[in-house]
Amino acid sequence: MLVTDIGGSHITSCLYDEDLQTLDNNHAVRHPYNAYATKKEIIDVWNVHFKHFSSIQKCAVALPGPFDYYNGIGQYLAGEKLGSLANFSVIEYLQKMYGPSTQVACLNDAESFGRGVFTNYPVIKNYNSLALTLGTGLGDCLIQSNLNSLRSFSVLKLYQQTFKQTTTEDYFSTRWFCEYIHTINQKKYSGLKEIMQSESELVIQKMFGTFAKNFGNFTSEIAKKYDLRYLIIGGNIAKAHKYFKTALEKILPSNVSIIIVSDTEQTILLGAASIFK
């Protein structure tokens, strides 16, 4: 089986062994691309990418919304990420690439992350958990489980919720960090990594202190609403967890534990494979 993660800045694929239930990371392929490019420019990158693989009978694809996952058709808006792929069929594209009999299934990337987390972290299997990806956007997957091993994976679309007169995604994605820095010193950055490399330790600590307070207040309400025991955090922002995890723990309800996922992309790929189980 081929498993693919189509992110906001990259596309990554590798083979998945259904018998061993493992990813073949030795032959993983990753290509960067511009999600705001034309349809032709994006598909040109995809063509190069997918030609690294052959004889594919199944393909599981994790990608962000808005998307018609059942029919495999993009519902993206013009001017936004992947906007040029509106009404584009990922299923038809891959069946043209590998053959009409190829089974293709599409899954929300945040749900894929949640499914991968459920596989990798047995400790959460009897409890309700929320898996979040924090990066260029905010992705979520509510994992509801109990002692009878009944479980469900639900995308709550938290990025659409209101927080301080705007959306949560405006606060809990990389653009908040860029706007925070610009507000205090008028410097413009393209992402969190650039900020971390350029700003002083004091500025970074204050920035994450503010982030932790906002993030903690928001997730505390979610934790109470869904009776959460675990908050699982992945994405590029999670790589800086040493600056906010301790502060976040102090704000969350005392019965909620935090798990930081360092290999978000691999977790998404593993979760995507579960769609055929």
BAGU-36186 format. One record per residue (C-alpha): x, y, z; chain. Coordinates in steps of 0.05 Angstrom, whole numbers. Layout:
N
{pt {X; Y; Z}; "A"}
...
//
This chain:
277
{pt {0; 0; 0}; "A"}
{pt {23; 71; -15}; "A"}
{pt {9; 123; 39}; "A"}
{pt {14; 197; 25}; "A"}
{pt {12; 260; 66}; "A"}
{pt {-5; 322; 25}; "A"}
{pt {11; 381; 70}; "A"}
{pt {9; 456; 61}; "A"}
{pt {82; 459; 37}; "A"}
{pt {102; 388; 19}; "A"}
{pt {80; 320; -5}; "A"}
{pt {108; 257; 28}; "A"}
{pt {97; 184; 10}; "A"}
{pt {123; 116; 29}; "A"}
{pt {101; 43; 25}; "A"}
{pt {63; 10; 81}; "A"}
{pt {68; -65; 95}; "A"}
{pt {-2; -89; 112}; "A"}
{pt {23; -155; 141}; "A"}
{pt {76; -124; 186}; "A"}
{pt {36; -60; 196}; "A"}
{pt {98; -18; 187}; "A"}
{pt {121; 40; 143}; "A"}
{pt {180; 31; 96}; "A"}
{pt {216; 95; 115}; "A"}
{pt {278; 73; 78}; "A"}
{pt {244; 89; 12}; "A"}
{pt {203; 150; 33}; "A"}
{pt {198; 206; -18}; "A"}
{pt {186; 279; 0}; "A"}
{pt {178; 339; -46}; "A"}
{pt {166; 412; -27}; "A"}
{pt {115; 451; -68}; "A"}
{pt {79; 518; -67}; "A"}
{pt {7; 507; -45}; "A"}
{pt {-12; 574; -75}; "A"}
{pt {15; 556; -144}; "A"}
{pt {-26; 542; -206}; "A"}
{pt {-58; 474; -216}; "A"}
{pt {-6; 456; -269}; "A"}
{pt {52; 475; -224}; "A"}
{pt {25; 433; -167}; "A"}
{pt {9; 373; -210}; "A"}
{pt {77; 376; -243}; "A"}
{pt {108; 365; -174}; "A"}
{pt {59; 309; -159}; "A"}
{pt {75; 275; -225}; "A"}
{pt {149; 273; -207}; "A"}
{pt {133; 250; -137}; "A"}
{pt {85; 193; -152}; "A"}
{pt {128; 165; -208}; "A"}
{pt {177; 142; -155}; "A"}
{pt {128; 86; -141}; "A"}
{pt {98; 31; -185}; "A"}
{pt {52; -29; -182}; "A"}
{pt {8; 5; -130}; "A"}
{pt {-57; -32; -114}; "A"}
{pt {-79; 12; -55}; "A"}
{pt {-66; 84; -40}; "A"}
{pt {-86; 122; 24}; "A"}
{pt {-81; 198; 20}; "A"}
{pt {-83; 246; 79}; "A"}
{pt {-96; 318; 61}; "A"}
{pt {-127; 381; 90}; "A"}
{pt {-198; 406; 80}; "A"}
{pt {-243; 432; 56}; "A"}
{pt {-248; 367; 16}; "A"}
{pt {-300; 316; -5}; "A"}
{pt {-263; 257; 24}; "A"}
{pt {-314; 204; 1}; "A"}
{pt {-309; 225; -72}; "A"}
{pt {-238; 249; -68}; "A"}
{pt {-252; 319; -95}; "A"}
{pt {-221; 385; -71}; "A"}
{pt {-267; 439; -46}; "A"}
{pt {-213; 491; -36}; "A"}
{pt {-226; 565; -44}; "A"}
{pt {-191; 610; -94}; "A"}
{pt {-133; 647; -62}; "A"}
{pt {-125; 598; -5}; "A"}
{pt {-77; 539; 1}; "A"}
{pt {-90; 488; -55}; "A"}
{pt {-142; 536; -83}; "A"}
{pt {-123; 518; -154}; "A"}
{pt {-144; 445; -140}; "A"}
{pt {-217; 462; -129}; "A"}
{pt {-260; 407; -162}; "A"}
{pt {-197; 367; -176}; "A"}
{pt {-206; 291; -165}; "A"}
{pt {-148; 261; -128}; "A"}
{pt {-178; 191; -137}; "A"}
{pt {-182; 198; -213}; "A"}
{pt {-112; 227; -215}; "A"}
{pt {-81; 168; -178}; "A"}
{pt {-121; 117; -217}; "A"}
{pt {-94; 147; -281}; "A"}
{pt {-24; 143; -251}; "A"}
{pt {-28; 71; -226}; "A"}
{pt {-88; 40; -262}; "A"}
{pt {-164; 41; -257}; "A"}
{pt {-166; -18; -209}; "A"}
{pt {-124; 19; -157}; "A"}
{pt {-162; 29; -92}; "A"}
{pt {-155; 101; -70}; "A"}
{pt {-181; 128; -3}; "A"}
{pt {-176; 200; 22}; "A"}
{pt {-175; 221; 95}; "A"}
{pt {-171; 287; 132}; "A"}
{pt {-99; 298; 153}; "A"}
{pt {-118; 316; 224}; "A"}
{pt {-159; 252; 230}; "A"}
{pt {-100; 213; 201}; "A"}
{pt {-57; 243; 256}; "A"}
{pt {-108; 222; 308}; "A"}
{pt {-111; 151; 281}; "A"}
{pt {-35; 147; 280}; "A"}
{pt {-32; 172; 352}; "A"}
{pt {-82; 119; 373}; "A"}
{pt {-37; 66; 343}; "A"}
{pt {28; 92; 371}; "A"}
{pt {5; 109; 442}; "A"}
{pt {-31; 51; 476}; "A"}
{pt {-37; 91; 540}; "A"}
{pt {-95; 132; 510}; "A"}
{pt {-137; 74; 486}; "A"}
{pt {-186; 73; 544}; "A"}
{pt {-197; 148; 549}; "A"}
{pt {-220; 208; 510}; "A"}
{pt {-164; 247; 478}; "A"}
{pt {-155; 307; 433}; "A"}
{pt {-100; 305; 380}; "A"}
{pt {-79; 373; 352}; "A"}
{pt {-31; 392; 297}; "A"}
{pt {-3; 463; 306}; "A"}
{pt {32; 492; 246}; "A"}
{pt {12; 536; 187}; "A"}
{pt {-59; 517; 208}; "A"}
{pt {-95; 484; 266}; "A"}
{pt {-118; 412; 257}; "A"}
{pt {-157; 370; 307}; "A"}
{pt {-182; 300; 319}; "A"}
{pt {-225; 280; 378}; "A"}
{pt {-211; 207; 398}; "A"}
{pt {-267; 178; 439}; "A"}
{pt {-254; 109; 469}; "A"}
{pt {-273; 66; 528}; "A"}
{pt {-257; 1; 564}; "A"}
{pt {-297; -39; 513}; "A"}
{pt {-248; -16; 459}; "A"}
{pt {-303; 23; 424}; "A"}
{pt {-272; 84; 391}; "A"}
{pt {-289; 140; 343}; "A"}
{pt {-248; 194; 308}; "A"}
{pt {-282; 261; 297}; "A"}
{pt {-256; 325; 266}; "A"}
{pt {-285; 382; 307}; "A"}
{pt {-260; 437; 260}; "A"}
{pt {-236; 478; 319}; "A"}
{pt {-200; 524; 272}; "A"}
{pt {-267; 555; 255}; "A"}
{pt {-286; 570; 327}; "A"}
{pt {-285; 641; 353}; "A"}
{pt {-230; 662; 401}; "A"}
{pt {-221; 734; 423}; "A"}
{pt {-262; 764; 367}; "A"}
{pt {-227; 723; 313}; "A"}
{pt {-216; 649; 297}; "A"}
{pt {-175; 600; 338}; "A"}
{pt {-130; 588; 278}; "A"}
{pt {-109; 661; 280}; "A"}
{pt {-83; 648; 351}; "A"}
{pt {-57; 577; 347}; "A"}
{pt {-18; 575; 283}; "A"}
{pt {49; 602; 260}; "A"}
{pt {18; 667; 235}; "A"}
{pt {2; 687; 307}; "A"}
{pt {76; 684; 325}; "A"}
{pt {94; 726; 264}; "A"}
{pt {41; 778; 281}; "A"}
{pt {63; 779; 355}; "A"}
{pt {135; 795; 336}; "A"}
{pt {114; 847; 286}; "A"}
{pt {71; 880; 339}; "A"}
{pt {128; 887; 389}; "A"}
{pt {186; 905; 343}; "A"}
{pt {158; 914; 272}; "A"}
{pt {201; 857; 245}; "A"}
{pt {170; 812; 192}; "A"}
{pt {182; 737; 192}; "A"}
{pt {155; 682; 147}; "A"}
{pt {150; 629; 201}; "A"}
{pt {166; 606; 272}; "A"}
{pt {232; 574; 254}; "A"}
{pt {259; 641; 229}; "A"}
{pt {235; 675; 293}; "A"}
{pt {270; 623; 337}; "A"}
{pt {335; 633; 299}; "A"}
{pt {333; 709; 301}; "A"}
{pt {301; 734; 365}; "A"}
{pt {330; 736; 435}; "A"}
{pt {315; 683; 487}; "A"}
{pt {277; 734; 529}; "A"}
{pt {231; 753; 471}; "A"}
{pt {219; 680; 454}; "A"}
{pt {202; 663; 526}; "A"}
{pt {152; 720; 531}; "A"}
{pt {121; 702; 465}; "A"}
{pt {110; 629; 485}; "A"}
{pt {85; 652; 553}; "A"}
{pt {29; 690; 519}; "A"}
{pt {16; 632; 472}; "A"}
{pt {12; 582; 529}; "A"}
{pt {-39; 625; 567}; "A"}
{pt {-84; 632; 506}; "A"}
{pt {-76; 560; 485}; "A"}
{pt {-88; 535; 555}; "A"}
{pt {-151; 575; 566}; "A"}
{pt {-180; 549; 500}; "A"}
{pt {-161; 476; 508}; "A"}
{pt {-184; 475; 581}; "A"}
{pt {-255; 487; 558}; "A"}
{pt {-250; 432; 506}; "A"}
{pt {-221; 385; 558}; "A"}
{pt {-280; 397; 605}; "A"}
{pt {-331; 391; 549}; "A"}
{pt {-306; 323; 524}; "A"}
{pt {-279; 295; 589}; "A"}
{pt {-208; 290; 561}; "A"}
{pt {-152; 253; 595}; "A"}
{pt {-99; 267; 542}; "A"}
{pt {-80; 326; 499}; "A"}
{pt {-34; 304; 443}; "A"}
{pt {4; 358; 405}; "A"}
{pt {41; 352; 340}; "A"}
{pt {63; 398; 283}; "A"}
{pt {120; 447; 277}; "A"}
{pt {99; 488; 337}; "A"}
{pt {103; 426; 381}; "A"}
{pt {178; 423; 367}; "A"}
{pt {185; 484; 412}; "A"}
{pt {146; 451; 469}; "A"}
{pt {200; 465; 520}; "A"}
{pt {177; 537; 519}; "A"}
{pt {103; 525; 533}; "A"}
{pt {89; 454; 558}; "A"}
{pt {101; 467; 632}; "A"}
{pt {59; 531; 631}; "A"}
{pt {4; 494; 593}; "A"}
{pt {3; 438; 644}; "A"}
{pt {-11; 489; 699}; "A"}
{pt {-72; 516; 663}; "A"}
{pt {-104; 450; 640}; "A"}
{pt {-148; 410; 688}; "A"}
{pt {-104; 368; 733}; "A"}
{pt {-128; 302; 704}; "A"}
{pt {-106; 320; 633}; "A"}
{pt {-37; 296; 611}; "A"}
{pt {1; 324; 551}; "A"}
{pt {36; 281; 499}; "A"}
{pt {83; 315; 450}; "A"}
{pt {90; 279; 383}; "A"}
{pt {158; 293; 350}; "A"}
{pt {145; 254; 286}; "A"}
{pt {80; 285; 262}; "A"}
{pt {89; 267; 189}; "A"}
{pt {103; 194; 204}; "A"}
{pt {43; 192; 250}; "A"}
{pt {-2; 219; 195}; "A"}
{pt {23; 168; 145}; "A"}
{pt {12; 111; 195}; "A"}
{pt {-58; 137; 209}; "A"}
{pt {-76; 142; 136}; "A"}
{pt {-60; 68; 127}; "A"}
{pt {-114; 50; 178}; "A"}
{pt {-169; 72; 131}; "A"}
{pt {-164; 5; 95}; "A"}
{pt {-169; -36; 159}; "A"}
//
